[in-house]
């Protein structure tokens, strides 16, 4: 008997390797993916001239490429950055349409976001100089200085000279966990600022990994959709351009926040006992050990823990508060001891309040009242700002307590209310910087969001990116610039729900509404997310969900 195959036997099926990899990556749409990649490459190239460049760049200074930083070269670089921002927003809106129409699953959004993000890991910081402050604050302990007692100016050299002048004499307003991370990066990079910026971005990427891990589980429990949550948080220009391109430590804050919320809700069983809330409080405490504002979520995780206990509501809450304080104390003490610092960062928390701009609602209200009064009399502005800030803090406390009381025994809705309070902390605090909005939106992105709220996200997010110039200076008091950008952001928001809102396509103006109906946005879940997603109905919003030479180091 011959063992050789007959010529009539069918050939084994060929493996479509390309399709296999496409399936694994979620079959992302090429249009948004490539458009965003071009945008990132444009911003990367432009950042070497118009971004937050070093004062003395070892590569570009005194080289044939030095023209890129000055004169017409700098203008061309700025054109590339702004052009890249515009293309990135366009790509993001197109991706959002695919998500709402059910053409893009969560994995496709992640793949697209990764392609957009990768180039920006390698350039100078964009729209900020805060990463230089991080490196200097991490180096201070290495040179024997207390980062909570002195500013970078105490340590002359390349590390301090690139810090914005406003923050030269300001102690670090960050918690011990971040000082530990910054100290490690500074120890490895030394005086090599280019390596330091890159390593700082890499050190903060675990926050992105935690966020990607936590969002699907949160959406299952809070009623949201995985692709929408990824579109709001991971593919958002605020994430790609500011958090990654700018290298902000808020990336670590929101990653730990999301992971802590999920672990608390889901639970972790050890020796027959559910210790999930304890681990969740520990993770959020670590988030607070980066930025204190994350601590606003801790009282809500206490309520999650109380639901797992026995007794009356009051008794359960008291037990959970006591246990939560113990977990918080142990975790925070461990971070402090590991960093080798003390509690001096608590007085330094007032540092961001030195920032005065209208992004903070109380501060903006104070400036507005001062402008009106100044028509009739010459009075100092700071008095009005301080009064309005005090009122803002009172309003914040009242609203936070109201949300906490309403969250008792509310189940997973506790986390949504925590997101609301974190958002209120950002916009009602004395100072607000664009990336602060991400604190609350991280949790709210996992809830059921209507088209209206997604359009609010689409409008606010591009504005948060351009509120500062590419080099990191303040653009908040340039009305023509802001009005022009706001008009484009509004167009982007409208475009999310209506293709070609300006009717620029060939023949669009000659068609009647019946001939050109608006696209339906009812979602058809992708096969790999059929159990996670629900139809994205176009409905009125049920809750808030936004996005998300002035100085900033927050």
PEFEN-V6144 format. One record per residue. N is the residue number from 1. RES is the residue in one letter. NEAR is the number of other ideal C-beta (glycine too) atoms within 12 Angstrom. Layout:
<<N & RES & NEAR> <N & RES & NEAR>>
This chain:
<<1 & X & 4> <2 & X & 7> <3 & X & 6> <4 & X & 7> <5 & X & 10> <6 & X & 10> <7 & X & 8> <8 & X & 6> <9 & X & 10> <10 & X & 9> <11 & X & 9> <12 & X & 7> <13 & X & 6> <14 & X & 10> <15 & X & 9> <16 & X & 10> <17 & X & 10> <18 & X & 12> <19 & X & 12> <20 & X & 12> <21 & X & 15> <22 & X & 18> <23 & X & 19> <24 & X & 17> <25 & X & 26> <26 & X & 32> <27 & X & 26> <28 & X & 39> <29 & X & 28> <30 & X & 21> <31 & X & 21> <32 & X & 35> <33 & X & 35> <34 & X & 21> <35 & X & 29> <36 & X & 43> <37 & X & 30> <38 & X & 25> <39 & X & 41> <40 & X & 41> <41 & X & 26> <42 & X & 37> <43 & X & 48> <44 & X & 35> <45 & X & 30> <46 & X & 39> <47 & X & 44> <48 & X & 37> <49 & X & 35> <50 & X & 38> <51 & X & 45> <52 & X & 40> <53 & X & 39> <54 & X & 33> <55 & X & 23> <56 & X & 19> <57 & X & 27> <58 & X & 18> <59 & X & 20> <60 & X & 27> <61 & X & 18> <62 & X & 13> <63 & X & 14> <64 & X & 10> <65 & X & 19> <66 & X & 21> <67 & X & 19> <68 & X & 31> <69 & X & 32> <70 & X & 20> <71 & X & 14> <72 & X & 13> <73 & X & 23> <74 & X & 26> <75 & X & 19> <76 & X & 22> <77 & X & 37> <78 & X & 35> <79 & X & 22> <80 & X & 32> <81 & X & 45> <82 & X & 34> <83 & X & 25> <84 & X & 42> <85 & X & 47> <86 & X & 31> <87 & X & 34> <88 & X & 49> <89 & X & 45> <90 & X & 30> <91 & X & 42> <92 & X & 49> <93 & X & 42> <94 & X & 36> <95 & X & 49> <96 & X & 42> <97 & X & 37> <98 & X & 39> <99 & X & 48> <100 & X & 40> <101 & X & 29> <102 & X & 28> <103 & X & 26> <104 & X & 44> <105 & X & 38> <106 & X & 42> <107 & X & 30> <108 & X & 36> <109 & X & 48> <110 & X & 36> <111 & X & 34> <112 & X & 44> <113 & X & 45> <114 & X & 31> <115 & X & 33> <116 & X & 43> <117 & X & 37> <118 & X & 23> <119 & X & 28> <120 & X & 43> <121 & X & 31> <122 & X & 27> <123 & X & 43> <124 & X & 44> <125 & X & 48> <126 & X & 54> <127 & X & 49> <128 & X & 46> <129 & X & 44> <130 & X & 46> <131 & X & 50> <132 & X & 43> <133 & X & 49> <134 & X & 49> <135 & X & 52> <136 & X & 49> <137 & X & 53> <138 & X & 43> <139 & X & 41> <140 & X & 39> <141 & X & 30> <142 & X & 28> <143 & X & 24> <144 & X & 13> <145 & X & 29> <146 & X & 26> <147 & X & 42> <148 & X & 30> <149 & X & 22> <150 & X & 26> <151 & X & 31> <152 & X & 38> <153 & X & 24> <154 & X & 26> <155 & X & 29> <156 & X & 16> <157 & X & 23> <158 & X & 26> <159 & X & 39> <160 & X & 32> <161 & X & 22> <162 & X & 35> <163 & X & 41> <164 & X & 36> <165 & X & 22> <166 & X & 27> <167 & X & 36> <168 & X & 26> <169 & X & 23> <170 & X & 39> <171 & X & 34> <172 & X & 50> <173 & X & 37> <174 & X & 48> <175 & X & 42> <176 & X & 39> <177 & X & 42> <178 & X & 45> <179 & X & 42> <180 & X & 33> <181 & X & 38> <182 & X & 43> <183 & X & 34> <184 & X & 26> <185 & X & 36> <186 & X & 41> <187 & X & 24> <188 & X & 22> <189 & X & 31> <190 & X & 20> <191 & X & 25> <192 & X & 22> <193 & X & 37> <194 & X & 29> <195 & X & 21> <196 & X & 37> <197 & X & 42> <198 & X & 26> <199 & X & 29> <200 & X & 41> <201 & X & 38> <202 & X & 26> <203 & X & 34> <204 & X & 40> <205 & X & 27> <206 & X & 26> <207 & X & 43> <208 & X & 40> <209 & X & 22> <210 & X & 33> <211 & X & 45> <212 & X & 35> <213 & X & 25> <214 & X & 42> <215 & X & 47> <216 & X & 35> <217 & X & 31> <218 & X & 46> <219 & X & 39> <220 & X & 27> <221 & X & 31> <222 & X & 41> <223 & X & 28> <224 & X & 44> <225 & X & 42> <226 & X & 42> <227 & X & 48> <228 & X & 51> <229 & X & 47> <230 & X & 46> <231 & X & 46> <232 & X & 53> <233 & X & 54> <234 & X & 49> <235 & X & 49> <236 & X & 49> <237 & X & 53> <238 & X & 48> <239 & X & 50> <240 & X & 46> <241 & X & 53> <242 & X & 47> <243 & X & 52> <244 & X & 46> <245 & X & 47> <246 & X & 49> <247 & X & 46> <248 & X & 49> <249 & X & 50> <250 & X & 47> <251 & X & 47> <252 & X & 45> <253 & X & 49> <254 & X & 56> <255 & X & 39> <256 & X & 47> <257 & X & 54> <258 & X & 51> <259 & X & 41> <260 & X & 49> <261 & X & 53> <262 & X & 40> <263 & X & 35> <264 & X & 46> <265 & X & 39> <266 & X & 27> <267 & X & 22> <268 & X & 24> <269 & X & 15> <270 & X & 11> <271 & X & 7> <272 & X & 7> <273 & X & 15> <274 & X & 22> <275 & X & 22> <276 & X & 29> <277 & X & 41> <278 & X & 34> <279 & X & 32> <280 & X & 47> <281 & X & 45> <282 & X & 36> <283 & X & 42> <284 & X & 53> <285 & X & 41> <286 & X & 43> <287 & X & 50> <288 & X & 40> <289 & X & 39> <290 & X & 44> <291 & X & 47> <292 & X & 35> <293 & X & 43> <294 & X & 50> <295 & X & 36> <296 & X & 38> <297 & X & 51> <298 & X & 44> <299 & X & 33> <300 & X & 48> <301 & X & 47> <302 & X & 38> <303 & X & 41> <304 & X & 45> <305 & X & 40> <306 & X & 35> <307 & X & 30> <308 & X & 30> <309 & X & 27> <310 & X & 11> <311 & X & 14> <312 & X & 13> <313 & X & 19> <314 & X & 14> <315 & X & 14> <316 & X & 24> <317 & X & 28> <318 & X & 19> <319 & X & 24> <320 & X & 37> <321 & X & 25> <322 & X & 18> <323 & X & 28> <324 & X & 37> <325 & X & 22> <326 & X & 20> <327 & X & 32> <328 & X & 35> <329 & X & 18> <330 & X & 19> <331 & X & 33> <332 & X & 35> <333 & X & 22> <334 & X & 19> <335 & X & 32> <336 & X & 28> <337 & X & 17> <338 & X & 21> <339 & X & 35> <340 & X & 20> <341 & X & 35> <342 & X & 21> <343 & X & 21> <344 & X & 25> <345 & X & 34> <346 & X & 22> <347 & X & 17> <348 & X & 34> <349 & X & 27> <350 & X & 18> <351 & X & 31> <352 & X & 36> <353 & X & 27> <354 & X & 26> <355 & X & 33> <356 & X & 31> <357 & X & 30> <358 & X & 29> <359 & X & 38> <360 & X & 35> <361 & X & 29> <362 & X & 34> <363 & X & 38> <364 & X & 28> <365 & X & 27> <366 & X & 31> <367 & X & 29> <368 & X & 19> <369 & X & 23> <370 & X & 27> <371 & X & 18> <372 & X & 15> <373 & X & 18> <374 & X & 16> <375 & X & 11> <376 & X & 9> <377 & X & 10> <378 & X & 9> <379 & X & 18> <380 & X & 14> <381 & X & 23> <382 & X & 18> <383 & X & 17> <384 & X & 27> <385 & X & 33> <386 & X & 23> <387 & X & 24> <388 & X & 29> <389 & X & 32> <390 & X & 22> <391 & X & 22> <392 & X & 31> <393 & X & 25> <394 & X & 16> <395 & X & 22> <396 & X & 30> <397 & X & 20> <398 & X & 17> <399 & X & 25> <400 & X & 31> <401 & X & 20> <402 & X & 17> <403 & X & 34> <404 & X & 29> <405 & X & 20> <406 & X & 20> <407 & X & 32> <408 & X & 26> <409 & X & 21> <410 & X & 23> <411 & X & 20> <412 & X & 32> <413 & X & 30> <414 & X & 39> <415 & X & 48> <416 & X & 40> <417 & X & 39> <418 & X & 48> <419 & X & 46> <420 & X & 37> <421 & X & 41> <422 & X & 49> <423 & X & 41> <424 & X & 37> <425 & X & 40> <426 & X & 44> <427 & X & 38> <428 & X & 36> <429 & X & 39> <430 & X & 39> <431 & X & 37> <432 & X & 39> <433 & X & 44> <434 & X & 47> <435 & X & 48> <436 & X & 43> <437 & X & 47> <438 & X & 52> <439 & X & 53> <440 & X & 49> <441 & X & 48> <442 & X & 59> <443 & X & 51> <444 & X & 50> <445 & X & 55> <446 & X & 43> <447 & X & 40> <448 & X & 33> <449 & X & 47> <450 & X & 29> <451 & X & 35> <452 & X & 26> <453 & X & 33> <454 & X & 47> <455 & X & 34> <456 & X & 32> <457 & X & 44> <458 & X & 45> <459 & X & 30> <460 & X & 38> <461 & X & 46> <462 & X & 43> <463 & X & 37> <464 & X & 44> <465 & X & 43> <466 & X & 37> <467 & X & 40> <468 & X & 44> <469 & X & 32> <470 & X & 42> <471 & X & 33> <472 & X & 42> <473 & X & 25> <474 & X & 29> <475 & X & 31> <476 & X & 31> <477 & X & 21> <478 & X & 18> <479 & X & 12> <480 & X & 11> <481 & X & 20> <482 & X & 23> <483 & X & 15> <484 & X & 19> <485 & X & 31> <486 & X & 22> <487 & X & 18> <488 & X & 28> <489 & X & 35> <490 & X & 23> <491 & X & 26> <492 & X & 39> <493 & X & 32> <494 & X & 26> <495 & X & 33> <496 & X & 44> <497 & X & 30> <498 & X & 27> <499 & X & 25> <500 & X & 22> <501 & X & 21> <502 & X & 16> <503 & X & 19> <504 & X & 12> <505 & X & 13> <506 & X & 9> <507 & X & 12> <508 & X & 17> <509 & X & 13> <510 & X & 10> <511 & X & 14> <512 & X & 11> <513 & X & 10> <514 & X & 7> <515 & X & 12> <516 & X & 18> <517 & X & 11> <518 & X & 20> <519 & X & 21> <520 & X & 19> <521 & X & 30> <522 & X & 17> <523 & X & 35> <524 & X & 23> <525 & X & 26> <526 & X & 28> <527 & X & 16> <528 & X & 21> <529 & X & 30> <530 & X & 17> <531 & X & 14> <532 & X & 30> <533 & X & 32> <534 & X & 26> <535 & X & 21> <536 & X & 37> <537 & X & 20> <538 & X & 23> <539 & X & 18> <540 & X & 12> <541 & X & 21> <542 & X & 20> <543 & X & 30> <544 & X & 32> <545 & X & 39> <546 & X & 40> <547 & X & 45> <548 & X & 45> <549 & X & 16> <550 & X & 32> <551 & X & 29> <552 & X & 45> <553 & X & 43> <554 & X & 49>>
